[in-house]
Amino acid sequence: MPKGQRSPIPTVAVGLLAALAIGLPFLRGGVDWRVQLGGCLVAAAAAFLATASGQGETPAAVAALGAATAAIALQLVPLPPALLRLLSPNATDLFDSALAPLGLWPGARPASLDPPETARELAKALACLAAFAAAARLAASRRRADLLLGAVGVSGTLVAAAGMGAALLGLGPLLESKVAFVNPNHLSAFLDLAAFVALGFAMRDRGERRALWLIAFAVSGGGVFLSLSRGGIAAFFVGAAVFGLLYVRRTRLDRNEGGFLRFAFVPVAVSTALAVAAWLAFDPILAEMRTVKGAASEVKVEMWPLAVAMIRRFPLTGIGRGAFETAFPAYKVDPSPLTFTHLENEWLQPVVELGVLAGLLLVAGLAWTWARAAWSRSLSRPEIGALAGTAALAAHDFFDFSLELLGAAIPFAIALGVLARSQRALPLRRWTVRAGAVAAGLASLAAIGLWRAHPAEADAARVAAARTATEAVPFAREAALHHPADYVPQALVGARLVQEGACAAGLPWLVRAMALDPTASEPHRYAARCLSAARQDAFAKREYRLAILMGDPGALAEAMRRYPEVGDLLDIVPDTPPHLVTLGESLSGDRPADAARVFRIAWETFGERRALGGLARASLDQGAPDDALALARELQRQDPSTPQGWVVASAALRALGRSDEAKRELELGSARVPGSPAVLVPLAELALSAHHYSEALRVAQSIVAYDPRAVASKRSFVARVLLEQGRAGEAVLEATAARDALPREVWTHVALSNTLAAATRYDDAIAELQTAAALPPPHPDWLPKRLDELRVARDAQREEAARREILGPGDLKSGR
């Protein structure tokens, strides 16, 4: 190349980084492994090409970030058992307890509790490191620095505008848009970064360019609010405060800028973004922000102490980058079935996953890079925007994990790389940087390949898809080797073995699954089944009790089949009002005396009002209407807004032969609890039985339905009333609306079929019943017989129609 002529290769590197900053957010934030692999290779290519101009140096922060990345790689290196026990005794104990009972002795093991996931995270870390290093070298040229930051600002504008455009065209919602990022919280974090970068350019440019950048800021900033992310909105104000402080300091240092109005620019710009958001969705945004006061009690904050416990158990090596999803269930105490893939605190998670030294080194390297740039006296306004944007994203990620997605992490790394240009440089030769870029690309390929061989979800899916337990066991053993902290494969194969009658083989798997996730309910239920079959009743009851306590929906029904005596069931069911009420309701109907005993315990021991209503109903079912009426009156006194008190009192009065008082009781209840289906349906039934159709219709139509099931029930009942009135056409319309409210429920199709049959529309009735038969079971036993009846009625209708057509009206009148 002739002397003095600039090489175009660094511009290509800028283009590659810009393509990543703009393209990754639109590709679902970069969550797909193919996108991640492509991002790794493109970032490595940019780092390689960035050295072509001879300008720029590698900042010292690369050493800290590179050391953290190396720590991730070291978590994948198999270590001898003695060395692993020295570095991470708890990991060694986990491997031994997880694998030894299954007959697996792996010998050397990596420190990571989920090596395939750690490999995937290594590839992402290499991509971010390469993007950071490339941006830092390219930022030696002010023009290239502006291009990189401009790409970040433009990317946010395009993402926010795409969400608004999709809403305008009816292709998606305006609020919580998922055009780019799937999670609105991640969207808001990315837009926080991009918005303030755009504001920085608006502060520097003039004329039309300033107007365009201001529009970009307003669109991106408005997108933050339209995401309805409380963390994103709060972080926006953090970014605004940082931008304002840095801008005021910058303008005071620059004596060439005069005029008081320059200090008003930032609040005016922020107010513009707020105005855009308020104009588009003021009420939803305000409603969402009213919930901020309860954020401190949310589950994600309650997870932080558990994270500290994990740090104490794995202080040196960490649990392994990316292993949080499989390792955390062993520490959680909430039986909720929610799966936490991340800690939702980006600055605490590296310490959990990498260990104290490497995790703090990573966080400190990022913080030092930001602070060193913020201290500089020669900041450009776009760099002020980058500082404010990265600060906003960092503040947001105290309650989120958007930096786990390349769609947010790469733009963040690019912005920090530009800010790191003024740091002290590492003494690295050009060929060293290029070799590192090539190594990063190759390592990314290998890491993604390792993850693709054994992803956690795929390994568990293979166990679940096995046709028999014999086929499932080898898959589960392999999954245990690659994901020793993952309880799912072990629970699956244990349950499959128990289902096939191999309790002795299944229990070790189930016990290990319980240790890996003590709050998982299914292993306890299947273990209880085995213990019950072995007549170890005390242990079986304990396991059923734990399964119920952990929220297993089928555990109580199974326990009732195996231990039908109410005394045994009281030993099994946890001594809490909700569980006792659930047991009482399960016993109601067939076993009213036992139900009354359970409800009485819940009422007299805990003062549970729902139990009082159940006790009143059980007393009525036992033929004691006087006792039921007294209990219902007590429930009315305790809580007049409970429908059950009025309904049971009415039923008790009817049983005592006091029909007028029974009806009046329901009328009083409807006044106390307006729109309640529990009160209004029996009131409408009374009117219907008395042939007061208009009154029945009025009462039925006054039912308030909030959800699809309630809507379907209401409209189906209205159809029944209309049918009794002889208004078959209107009844069909109401029954059709009920079906449309719950199209996947068999009973709505059956109800519509019956209504159509009553309207003598037999073909339609048959088609509707056939649709019901095609839905997932269970189906009513009488459904095939009903289909035959409808076909007979249809054939008779057709024969009658044919006879009428042949004979004619005159012949029919004469009887011939």
C-alpha positions in Angstrom: 0.0 0.0 0.0 1.5 3.4 -0.9 2.9 5.4 2.0 0.4 7.8 3.5 -2.6 5.9 2.2 -5.0 4.5 4.9 -5.7 0.9 5.0 -9.4 0.0 4.5 -9.2 -3.1 6.7 -9.8 -1.3 10.0 -13.0 0.2 8.4 -14.1 -3.4 7.7 -13.5 -4.2 11.4 -15.7 -1.3 12.3 -18.3 -2.6 9.9 -18.2 -6.0 11.5 -18.7 -4.6 15.0 -21.4 -2.3 13.8 -23.2 -5.3 12.2 -23.1 -7.1 15.5 -24.4 -4.1 17.5 -27.3 -3.7 15.1 -28.0 -7.2 14.1 -27.8 -9.2 17.3 -30.7 -7.4 19.1 -33.0 -8.2 16.2 -32.0 -11.9 16.4 -34.0 -12.4 19.6 -31.1 -10.9 21.5 -28.7 -13.6 20.3 -30.1 -16.5 22.4 -29.9 -19.1 19.6 -26.6 -21.0 19.5 -26.1 -20.4 15.8 -26.3 -16.7 16.3 -23.9 -17.0 19.2 -21.4 -18.9 17.2 -21.7 -16.4 14.3 -21.3 -13.5 16.8 -18.1 -15.2 18.2 -16.5 -15.6 14.8 -17.4 -12.1 13.6 -16.1 -10.5 16.8 -12.8 -12.5 16.5 -12.5 -11.4 12.9 -13.0 -7.8 14.0 -10.3 -8.2 16.6 -7.9 -9.6 14.0 -8.6 -6.9 11.4 -8.5 -4.0 14.0 -4.7 -4.3 14.1 -4.2 -3.6 10.4 -3.9 0.2 10.7 -1.0 0.1 13.2 -2.9 2.6 15.3 -4.3 1.9 18.7 -3.1 -0.2 21.6 -4.6 -2.9 23.7 -5.9 -1.4 27.0 -4.8 -2.8 30.4 -8.4 -3.8 31.2 -8.1 -6.6 28.7 -5.8 -8.3 31.2 -8.6 -8.4 33.8 -11.3 -9.5 31.4 -8.9 -12.0 29.8 -8.1 -13.5 33.2 -11.8 -13.9 34.0 -12.3 -15.6 30.6 -9.3 -17.8 31.3 -11.0 -18.8 34.6 -14.0 -20.0 32.6 -11.7 -22.1 30.4 -10.0 -23.6 33.5 -13.4 -24.7 34.8 -13.5 -27.1 31.9 -10.1 -28.7 32.5 -10.5 -32.2 34.1 -8.6 -32.1 37.4 -7.3 -35.1 39.4 -9.6 -35.9 42.4 -7.0 -34.9 45.0 -6.5 -31.4 43.4 -10.2 -30.9 42.8 -10.9 -31.8 46.5 -8.3 -29.2 47.5 -9.7 -26.5 45.4 -13.4 -27.3 45.7 -14.2 -30.0 48.3 -18.0 -29.4 47.9 -17.8 -30.1 44.2 -16.0 -33.3 44.9 -18.6 -34.3 47.4 -21.3 -33.5 44.9 -19.7 -35.7 42.2 -19.1 -38.6 44.6 -22.7 -38.5 46.0 -24.2 -38.0 42.6 -22.3 -40.6 40.6 -21.1 -43.3 43.1 -24.6 -44.6 43.9 -25.2 -45.0 40.2 -22.0 -47.0 39.7 -20.2 -44.1 37.9 -16.6 -43.3 38.9 -15.4 -40.5 36.6 -11.9 -40.0 38.0 -10.7 -36.6 36.9 -13.5 -34.1 36.8 -13.7 -30.4 35.8 -14.6 -27.9 38.5 -17.8 -26.8 36.7 -21.0 -28.4 37.8 -22.3 -28.3 34.2 -19.4 -28.4 31.8 -21.4 -28.2 28.5 -23.1 -25.0 29.7 -19.8 -23.6 30.8 -18.4 -24.2 27.4 -21.2 -22.2 25.8 -20.6 -19.4 28.2 -16.9 -19.5 27.3 -17.7 -18.8 23.7 -19.9 -15.8 24.6 -17.1 -14.5 26.9 -14.6 -14.8 24.1 -16.9 -12.9 21.8 -17.3 -10.0 24.3 -13.6 -9.9 25.0 -12.8 -9.8 21.3 -15.3 -7.0 20.7 -14.0 -5.0 23.6 -10.3 -5.3 22.5 -11.2 -4.5 18.8 -13.3 -1.5 19.8 -10.5 -0.2 22.0 -7.9 -0.4 19.2 -10.2 1.1 16.6 -11.2 4.0 18.9 -7.7 5.4 18.5 -9.3 7.1 15.5 -11.9 9.6 16.6 -13.9 8.9 13.4 -13.9 5.2 14.0 -14.9 5.7 17.6 -17.8 7.8 16.5 -18.8 5.1 14.0 -18.8 2.4 16.7 -20.8 4.5 19.2 -23.1 5.7 16.4 -23.9 2.1 15.5 -24.9 1.4 19.1 -27.2 4.5 19.1 -28.7 3.7 15.8 -29.3 0.1 16.8 -31.4 1.2 19.8 -33.5 3.5 17.6 -34.2 0.8 15.1 -35.2 -1.7 17.7 -37.6 0.8 19.4 -39.0 2.0 16.1 -39.5 -1.6 15.0 -41.6 -2.3 18.1 -43.7 0.9 17.5 -44.1 0.1 13.8 -45.2 -3.4 14.5 -47.8 -2.1 16.9 -49.0 0.5 14.3 -49.4 -2.3 11.7 -51.2 -4.5 14.1 -48.4 -7.1 14.1 -47.6 -6.8 17.8 -48.4 -5.0 21.0 -47.1 -1.5 21.7 -46.3 -2.3 25.3 -43.7 -5.0 26.2 -42.7 -5.4 22.5 -41.1 -8.7 21.6 -40.0 -7.7 18.0 -36.4 -7.9 19.0 -35.7 -9.1 22.5 -38.1 -11.8 23.9 -37.9 -10.4 27.4 -39.0 -6.7 27.8 -36.5 -6.3 30.7 -33.6 -7.1 28.4 -35.1 -4.8 25.8 -35.3 -1.9 28.2 -31.6 -2.5 29.4 -30.4 -2.3 25.8 -32.4 0.8 25.0 -31.1 2.5 28.2 -27.6 2.1 26.7 -28.5 3.1 23.2 -30.6 6.1 24.2 -27.9 8.0 26.0 -25.4 7.3 23.3 -27.8 9.0 20.9 -28.2 11.9 23.3 -24.5 12.3 23.4 -24.4 12.8 19.6 -27.3 15.2 19.8 -25.3 17.3 22.3 -22.4 17.5 19.9 -23.9 17.8 16.4 -25.7 20.8 15.0 -28.6 21.4 12.6 -30.4 18.5 11.0 -28.0 16.0 12.5 -28.8 17.2 16.0 -32.5 17.0 15.3 -32.1 13.4 14.0 -30.2 12.3 17.1 -32.7 14.0 19.3 -35.4 12.0 17.6 -33.3 8.8 18.1 -33.0 9.6 21.8 -36.8 10.2 22.1 -37.6 7.0 20.3 -35.2 4.9 22.3 -36.0 6.5 25.6 -39.7 6.2 24.9 -39.1 2.5 24.1 -37.7 2.1 27.6 -40.9 3.3 29.2 -43.1 1.3 26.7 -41.3 -1.9 27.8 -43.0 -1.5 31.2 -39.8 -2.7 32.8 -39.6 -1.1 36.3 -35.9 -1.7 36.4 -35.4 -0.2 33.0 -37.4 2.9 33.8 -35.5 3.4 37.1 -32.2 2.8 35.3 -33.1 5.5 32.7 -33.2 8.1 35.4 -29.9 6.8 36.7 -28.4 7.3 33.2 -30.0 10.8 33.0 -28.4 11.8 36.3 -25.0 10.5 35.3 -25.2 12.2 31.9 -26.2 15.5 33.5 -23.4 15.4 36.0 -20.7 14.6 33.4 -22.1 17.1 31.0 -22.1 19.9 33.5 -18.5 19.1 34.4 -17.6 19.0 30.7 -19.3 22.4 29.9 -17.6 24.1 32.8 -14.2 22.9 31.6 -15.0 24.1 28.0 -14.9 27.9 28.2 -15.7 28.2 24.5 -19.3 27.2 25.2 -21.3 30.1 26.5 -24.8 30.7 27.5 -27.0 29.4 30.3 -29.3 27.4 28.1 -26.6 24.8 27.5 -27.3 23.5 31.0 -31.0 23.1 30.2 -30.4 20.8 27.2 -30.3 17.5 29.2 -33.6 18.1 31.2 -35.3 19.2 28.0 -34.2 16.2 26.1 -35.2 13.8 28.9 -38.6 15.6 29.2 -39.1 15.0 25.5 -38.6 11.3 25.8 -40.9 11.2 28.8 -43.5 13.2 26.8 -43.4 10.7 24.0 -43.9 7.8 26.4 -46.7 9.5 28.3 -48.5 10.4 25.1 -48.4 6.7 23.9 -49.1 4.9 27.2 -49.3 7.1 30.3 -51.8 5.0 32.3 -50.1 1.6 31.9 -46.6 3.1 32.7 -48.0 4.8 35.8 -49.7 1.6 37.0 -46.5 -0.4 36.5 -44.4 2.2 38.4 -46.8 2.1 41.4 -45.6 -1.5 42.0 -42.0 -0.4 42.6 -42.6 -0.2 46.4 -43.0 -3.9 46.5 -39.9 -4.7 44.5 -37.8 -5.3 47.7 -39.9 -8.3 48.6 -39.8 -10.0 45.2 -38.4 -13.4 44.6 -35.3 -12.2 42.7 -34.2 -10.1 45.7 -34.8 -13.0 48.1 -32.5 -15.1 46.0 -29.4 -13.0 46.9 -28.8 -14.6 50.4 -29.0 -18.0 48.7 -26.4 -16.9 46.3 -24.1 -15.9 49.2 -24.6 -19.4 50.6 -23.4 -20.8 47.2 -20.4 -18.6 47.3 -19.4 -19.9 50.7 -19.6 -23.4 49.4 -17.6 -22.8 46.2 -15.4 -19.8 47.1 -12.4 -20.6 44.8 -13.6 -22.3 41.7 -17.3 -21.2 41.7 -20.1 -23.5 40.5 -19.1 -23.1 36.8 -20.1 -20.4 34.4 -23.6 -21.1 33.1 -24.2 -23.8 35.8 -26.6 -21.7 37.8 -29.7 -23.2 36.3 -28.8 -26.8 37.2 -27.0 -26.0 40.6 -29.4 -23.5 42.1 -32.4 -25.9 42.8 -30.3 -27.6 45.6 -30.3 -24.3 47.5 -33.8 -22.9 46.9 -36.3 -23.1 49.6 -39.4 -22.0 47.7 -41.4 -25.0 46.3 -42.6 -22.8 43.4 -42.1 -24.7 40.1 -40.5 -21.6 38.6 -37.1 -22.2 37.0 -34.4 -19.6 37.5 -31.8 -19.7 34.7 -29.9 -16.8 36.2 -29.5 -15.0 39.6 -31.0 -11.8 38.1 -28.1 -9.8 39.6 -25.4 -9.5 37.0 -22.8 -8.3 39.5 -23.3 -11.1 42.0 -23.7 -13.9 39.5 -20.0 -13.9 38.3 -18.8 -14.3 41.9 -21.2 -17.3 42.3 -20.2 -18.9 39.0 -16.4 -18.0 38.8 -15.5 -17.9 42.4 -14.6 -14.9 44.5 -11.2 -14.0 42.9 -12.2 -14.4 39.2 -15.7 -13.0 39.7 -14.5 -9.9 41.6 -11.7 -9.4 39.0 -14.2 -9.4 36.2 -16.5 -6.9 38.0 -13.5 -4.7 39.1 -12.1 -4.7 35.5 -15.4 -3.3 34.1 -15.9 -0.9 37.0 -12.3 0.4 36.7 -12.7 0.9 32.9 -15.8 3.0 33.5 -14.4 5.0 36.3 -11.1 5.7 34.5 -13.0 7.0 31.5 -15.4 9.1 33.6 -12.4 10.8 35.3 -10.9 11.9 32.0 -11.1 15.6 31.3 -11.1 15.1 27.5 -14.4 13.3 27.1 -16.4 13.9 23.9 -20.1 14.2 24.2 -20.8 10.8 22.6 -18.4 9.3 25.2 -20.4 11.0 27.9 -23.5 9.3 26.4 -21.7 6.0 26.4 -20.7 6.5 30.1 -24.3 7.3 31.0 -25.7 4.4 28.9 -23.4 1.8 30.4 -24.1 3.2 33.9 -27.8 2.8 33.2 -27.5 -0.7 32.0 -25.2 -1.6 34.9 -27.7 -0.2 37.3 -30.6 -2.1 35.6 -28.6 -5.4 35.9 -28.6 -5.2 39.6 -32.1 -6.7 39.2 -31.7 -8.4 35.8 -29.3 -10.4 33.6 -29.4 -8.7 30.2 -25.6 -8.9 29.8 -26.0 -12.7 29.5 -27.4 -12.1 26.1 -25.0 -11.1 23.3 -27.6 -8.7 21.9 -26.9 -6.5 24.9 -23.4 -7.7 25.9 -21.7 -6.9 22.6 -23.0 -3.3 22.4 -22.0 -2.9 26.0 -18.5 -4.3 25.3 -18.1 -2.0 22.3 -19.1 1.1 24.3 -16.7 0.2 27.1 -14.0 -0.6 24.5 -14.3 2.9 23.1 -14.1 4.4 26.6 -11.0 2.3 27.4 -9.0 3.9 24.6 -7.2 6.3 27.0 -6.1 3.5 29.4 -2.5 2.5 29.8 -1.7 0.0 27.0 -0.4 -3.5 27.4 3.0 -4.2 25.7 1.5 -6.6 23.1 2.8 -7.0 19.6 0.5 -7.0 16.7 1.1 -10.7 15.9 0.2 -11.5 19.5 -3.2 -9.8 19.2 -3.9 -11.5 15.9 -2.9 -14.9 17.3 -5.2 -14.2 20.3 -8.1 -13.4 17.9 -7.6 -16.6 15.9 -7.4 -18.6 19.1 -10.6 -17.0 20.3 -12.4 -17.9 17.1 -11.2 -21.5 17.2 -11.9 -21.9 20.9 -15.4 -20.6 20.3 -16.0 -23.2 17.7 -14.7 -25.9 20.0 -16.8 -24.6 23.0 -20.0 -24.5 21.0 -19.3 -27.9 19.7 -18.9 -29.3 23.2 -22.1 -27.7 24.3 -23.9 -29.0 21.2 -22.8 -32.6 22.1 -24.5 -32.5 25.5 -26.9 -29.6 26.1 -28.8 -30.0 29.4 -32.3 -29.8 28.0 -31.5 -32.2 25.2 -30.0 -34.8 27.6 -33.1 -34.6 29.8 -35.4 -34.8 26.8 -33.6 -38.0 25.7 -34.4 -39.6 29.1 -38.0 -38.5 28.8 -38.4 -39.7 25.3 -37.1 -43.2 26.0 -39.8 -45.9 25.4 -38.9 -48.0 28.5 -36.9 -47.5 31.7 -34.3 -49.9 30.3 -33.7 -47.5 27.5 -33.8 -44.5 29.8 -31.2 -45.6 32.2 -28.1 -45.3 29.9 -29.3 -41.8 28.9 -29.7 -40.8 32.5 -26.3 -42.2 33.4 -24.7 -40.2 30.6 -26.6 -37.0 31.7 -25.4 -37.5 35.2 -21.8 -37.6 34.0 -22.2 -34.3 32.0 -24.6 -32.5 34.4 -24.1 -34.0 37.9 -26.0 -31.2 39.5 -29.1 -31.5 37.3 -31.9 -33.3 39.1 -34.3 -33.6 36.1 -32.8 -36.6 34.3 -32.4 -38.5 37.6 -36.0 -37.7 38.6 -37.3 -38.8 35.2 -35.6 -42.2 35.1 -36.4 -42.8 38.8 -40.1 -42.1 38.1 -40.0 -44.3 35.0 -38.5 -47.2 36.9 -41.1 -46.9 39.6 -43.9 -46.8 37.1 -42.6 -50.1 35.6 -42.5 -51.7 39.1 -38.7 -51.6 39.6 -38.7 -49.7 42.9 -35.4 -51.1 44.1 -33.7 -49.7 41.0 -35.7 -46.5 41.0 -35.2 -45.3 44.6 -31.5 -44.4 44.3 -32.3 -42.2 41.4 -35.2 -40.6 43.3 -33.2 -40.0 46.4 -30.4 -38.4 44.5 -33.0 -36.1 42.7 -34.3 -35.1 46.1 -30.8 -34.1 47.2 -30.3 -32.1 44.1 -33.6 -30.3 44.4 -35.3 -30.8 47.8 -38.3 -28.8 46.6 -39.1 -31.0 43.6 -42.4 -32.8 44.4 -42.4 -35.7 41.9 -39.5 -37.6 43.4 -41.2 -37.6 46.8 -44.5 -38.9 45.3 -42.8 -41.8 43.4 -40.7 -42.7 46.4 -43.9 -42.7 48.6 -45.5 -45.1 46.1 -42.6 -47.5 46.5 -42.5 -47.2 50.3 -46.2 -47.8 50.5 -46.0 -50.9 48.4 -43.2 -52.1 50.7 -45.6 -51.4 53.7 -43.2 -48.9 55.1 -46.1 -46.7 55.9 -44.5 -44.2 58.2 -41.9 -43.3 55.5 -44.5 -43.4 52.7 -46.7 -40.9 54.6 -43.8 -38.6 55.1 -42.9 -38.6 51.4 -46.6 -38.0 50.4 -46.7 -35.2 52.9 -43.5 -33.6 51.4 -44.9 -34.1 47.8 -48.1 -32.3 48.9 -46.2 -29.6 50.6 -44.1 -29.0 47.5 -47.2 -28.6 45.4 -47.6 -31.9 43.6 -51.2 -31.7 42.2 -51.6 -35.5 42.1 -50.1 -36.4 45.4 -53.2 -36.0 47.5 -55.4 -38.1 45.2 -52.9 -40.9 45.1 -52.4 -40.8 48.9 -56.2 -41.0 49.4 -56.3 -44.1 47.2 -53.5 -45.8 49.2 -54.6 -44.5 52.7 -58.3 -44.0 52.6 -58.8 -43.7 56.4 -59.2 -40.1 57.5 -56.8 -40.6 60.4 -54.0 -41.6 57.9 -54.9 -38.7 55.7 -54.6 -36.3 58.6 -51.1 -37.7 59.2 -50.2 -37.1 55.6 -51.7 -33.7 54.8 -49.6 -30.7 56.2 -51.2 -29.0 59.1 -52.0 -25.7 57.3 -55.4 -24.2 56.7 -55.1 -24.4 52.8 -54.1 -28.1 52.9 -56.8 -29.1 55.4 -59.4 -27.3 53.4 -58.2 -29.0 50.2 -58.5 -32.4 52.0 -62.0 -31.6 53.2 -63.1 -30.6 49.8 -61.7 -33.8 48.4 -63.7 -35.8 50.9 -66.9 -33.8 50.4 -69.8 -35.5 48.6 -68.9 -39.2 49.1 -67.6 -38.9 52.7 -69.4 -36.0 54.4 -68.7 -37.2 57.9 -64.9 -37.4 57.3 -65.1 -34.0 55.5 -66.8 -32.5 58.5 -64.1 -33.8 60.8 -61.3 -32.2 58.7 -63.2 -28.9 58.3 -63.8 -28.8 62.0 -60.1 -29.1 62.7 -59.3 -26.4 60.3 -62.0 -24.1 61.8 -61.4 -24.8 65.5 -57.6 -24.9 65.3 -56.9 -22.2 62.8 -60.1 -20.2 62.5 -60.2 -20.7 58.7 -63.4 -19.2 57.3 -63.4 -21.4 54.2 -63.4 -24.4 56.5 -66.5 -23.0 58.2 -68.3 -22.9 54.9 -67.2 -26.5 54.1 -68.3 -27.6 57.6 -71.7 -26.1 56.9 -72.0 -27.9 53.6 -70.9 -31.2 55.1 -73.5 -30.9 57.9 -76.2 -30.4 55.3 -74.9 -33.4 53.3 -75.2 -35.5 56.6 -78.9 -34.6 56.9 -78.5 -31.9 59.6 -80.0 -28.8 58.1 -80.4 -27.0 61.4 -76.7 -27.4 62.2 -75.9 -26.3 58.6 -78.0 -23.2 58.9 -76.4 -22.2 62.2 -72.9 -22.6 60.7 -73.9 -20.7 57.6 -75.3 -17.9 59.7 -71.9 -17.8 61.6 -70.1 -17.6 58.3 -72.3 -14.7 57.2 -71.5 -12.9 60.4 -67.8 -13.6 60.0 -67.6 -12.6 56.4 -70.8 -11.4 54.6 -68.9 -11.2 51.3 -68.4 -15.0 51.2 -71.0 -16.5 48.8 -70.9 -19.9 50.4 -72.6 -18.6 53.6 -75.7 -17.5 51.6 -75.8 -20.5 49.3 -75.6 -23.1 52.2 -78.1 -21.2 54.2 -80.5 -21.2 51.3 -80.0 -24.9 50.7 -80.6 -25.6 54.5 -83.8 -23.6 54.5 -85.1 -25.5 51.4 -84.3 -28.8 53.3 -86.4 -27.5 56.2 -89.3 -26.7 53.8 -88.9 -23.0 54.0 -88.7 -22.3 50.3 -89.7 -18.6 50.4 -87.0 -17.9 53.0 -84.5 -19.9 50.9 -85.1 -17.7 47.9 -84.9 -14.5 50.0 -81.6 -15.8 51.4 -80.1 -15.9 47.9 -81.5 -12.5 47.1 -79.8 -11.1 50.2 -76.6 -12.8 49.1 -76.8 -11.4 45.6 -77.1 -7.9 47.1 -74.0 -8.6 49.4 -72.0 -10.2 46.6 -73.2 -8.6 43.3 -72.5 -10.7 40.2 -71.4 -13.8 42.1 -72.1 -17.0 40.0 -72.1 -19.1 43.2 -75.2 -17.1 44.4 -76.9 -16.2 41.1 -76.9 -19.6 39.5 -79.0 -21.3 42.2 -81.2 -18.2 42.3 -81.8 -18.5 38.5 -82.4 -22.2 39.0 -85.2 -21.5 41.4 -86.8 -19.1 38.9 -86.3 -21.7 36.1 -87.9 -24.5 38.1 -90.9 -22.1 38.8 -91.2 -21.4 35.0 -90.3 -17.8 35.6 -88.2 -17.6 32.5 -87.8 -13.9 32.2 -86.7 -13.6 35.8 -84.3 -16.5 35.3 -82.8 -14.9 32.2 -82.4 -11.5 34.0 -80.6 -13.2 36.9 -78.4 -15.3 34.6 -77.4 -12.2 32.6 -76.4 -10.3 35.7 -73.6 -12.9 36.5 -70.2 -11.2 36.3 -67.6 -13.3 34.4 -64.0 -12.3 34.6 -62.2 -15.2 32.9 -62.9 -17.5 29.9 -64.2 -20.4 32.0 -66.6 -18.1 33.9 -67.7 -16.6 30.6 -68.3 -20.0 29.1 -70.3 -21.2 32.1 -72.5 -18.0 32.1 -73.3 -18.1 28.4 -74.0 -21.8 28.5 -76.5 -21.3 31.4 -78.1 -18.4 29.5 -78.5 -20.7 26.5 -80.3 -23.2 28.7 -82.7 -20.6 29.9 -83.4 -19.4 26.3 -84.0 -22.9 25.2 -86.6 -23.4 28.0 -88.3 -20.2 26.7 -88.4 -21.7 23.2 -85.9 -19.2 21.8 -83.8 -21.9 20.2 -82.0 -19.6 17.7 -80.8 -17.3 20.4 -79.9 -20.3 22.6 -77.6 -21.6 19.8 -75.8 -18.2 19.6 -75.2 -18.2 23.3 -74.0 -21.8 23.4 -71.7 -21.0 20.4 -70.2 -18.1 22.3 -69.6 -20.4 25.3 -67.8 -22.9 23.0 -65.7 -20.1 21.6 -64.6 -18.9 25.1 -63.2 -22.4 25.8 -62.6 -24.1 22.5 -60.4 -26.8 24.0 -62.9 -28.0 26.6 -65.1 -31.0 25.8 -68.0 -29.8 27.8 -68.5 -26.6 25.8 -68.8 -28.6 22.6 -71.2 -31.1 24.3 -73.4 -28.2 25.6 -73.5 -26.6 22.1 -74.3 -30.0 20.5 -77.2 -30.5 22.9 -78.5 -27.0 22.1 -78.2 -27.6 18.4 -80.0 -30.9 18.8 -82.8 -29.2 20.7 -83.1 -26.8 17.7 -83.3 -29.9 15.5 -80.0 -29.0 13.8 -78.8 -32.6 14.0 -76.0 -32.4 11.4 -74.4 -29.5 13.3 -75.0 -31.3 16.6 -73.2 -34.4 15.3 -70.3 -32.3 14.0 -69.9 -30.6 17.3 -69.9 -33.8 19.2 -67.3 -35.3 16.8 -65.1 -32.2 17.5 -65.4 -32.9 21.2 -64.4 -36.5 20.6 -61.3 -35.4 18.8 -60.1 -33.3 21.8 -57.6 -34.8 24.3 -59.2 -37.3 26.8 -60.8 -37.9 29.2 -64.1 -38.1 27.4 -67.5 -38.9 28.8 -68.3 -42.6 28.6 -71.7 -41.9 27.1 -70.3 -39.9 24.2 -70.4 -42.7 21.5 -74.0 -43.6 22.6 -75.0 -40.0 22.3 -73.6 -39.8 18.8 -75.6 -42.8 17.8 -78.8 -41.2 19.2 -78.1 -38.0 17.2 -77.6 -40.0 14.0 -80.9 -41.9 14.6 -82.7 -38.6 15.1 -81.1 -37.1 12.0 -82.1 -40.1 9.9 -85.6 -39.9 11.2 -85.7 -36.1 10.4 -84.5 -36.8 6.8 -87.0 -39.6 6.3 -89.8 -37.3 7.5 -88.6 -34.5 5.2 -88.5 -37.0 2.3 -92.0 -38.2 3.1 -93.3 -34.7 3.2 -91.7 -33.9 -0.2 -93.2 -37.0 -1.8 -96.7 -36.8 -0.3 -97.1 -33.0 -0.4 -99.0 -30.8 2.1 -102.4 -31.9 0.9 -101.7 -35.6 1.3 -100.3 -35.0 4.8 -103.4 -33.1 5.9 -105.7 -35.9 4.6 -103.5 -38.5 6.4 -102.6 -40.4 3.2 
